[in-house]
Amino acid sequence: MSEKVCAVCGKALLPKEIRISELRRRSTLKKTRYLCSRCRRREYEEYVKAVKDLIKKS
């Protein structure tokens, strides 16, 4: 089995860190991304910040 690496930073993932983010874009095909816990947390925090900014604007 090939080693899984983080799609953002390239860090080799431990078996307990492997979580899949599936992206779907107008097609039935899925793009699979593996993220380490640090990059996953950073991505989530950016998402929350963007949502809060949208709420403030409306």
C-alpha positions as CSV (number, residue, x, y, z in Angstrom):
1,M,0.0,0.0,0.0
2,S,1.3,3.4,-0.9
3,E,2.1,5.9,1.8
4,K,-0.5,8.7,2.2
5,V,0.8,12.3,2.3
6,C,-0.9,15.6,3.2
7,A,-2.2,17.4,0.1
8,V,-1.1,20.8,1.5
9,C,2.2,20.3,3.3
10,G,3.4,16.9,2.0
11,K,3.8,15.4,5.5
12,A,3.6,11.6,5.6
13,L,0.4,10.7,7.5
14,L,0.1,8.2,10.3
15,P,-2.7,5.7,10.1
16,K,-4.8,7.5,12.8
17,E,-4.4,10.8,10.8
18,I,-5.8,9.6,7.5
19,R,-9.1,11.3,6.9
20,I,-10.4,11.9,3.4
21,S,-11.8,15.2,2.1
22,E,-13.8,14.4,-1.1
23,L,-14.3,17.3,-3.5
24,R,-17.1,17.1,-6.1
25,R,-17.2,19.6,-8.9
26,R,-20.1,19.3,-11.3
27,S,-19.2,15.8,-12.2
28,T,-19.7,12.4,-10.7
29,L,-16.0,12.0,-10.2
30,K,-14.5,12.5,-6.8
31,K,-11.2,14.1,-6.1
32,T,-9.7,12.7,-2.9
33,R,-7.4,14.7,-0.7
34,Y,-5.6,13.6,2.5
35,L,-4.9,16.3,5.1
36,C,-2.8,16.2,8.2
37,S,-4.4,17.4,11.4
38,R,-2.6,20.7,11.4
39,C,-3.7,21.6,7.8
40,R,-7.2,20.3,8.4
41,R,-7.5,22.6,11.5
42,R,-6.1,25.6,9.5
43,E,-8.6,24.9,6.6
44,Y,-11.5,24.7,9.1
45,E,-10.5,27.9,10.8
46,E,-10.3,29.8,7.5
47,Y,-13.8,28.4,6.6
48,V,-15.3,29.6,9.9
49,K,-13.7,33.0,9.5
50,A,-15.1,33.4,6.0
51,V,-18.6,32.4,7.2
52,K,-18.4,34.9,10.1
53,D,-17.4,37.6,7.6
54,L,-20.3,36.8,5.4
55,I,-22.7,37.0,8.3
56,K,-21.3,40.4,9.4
57,K,-21.8,41.8,5.9
58,S,-25.4,40.9,5.7
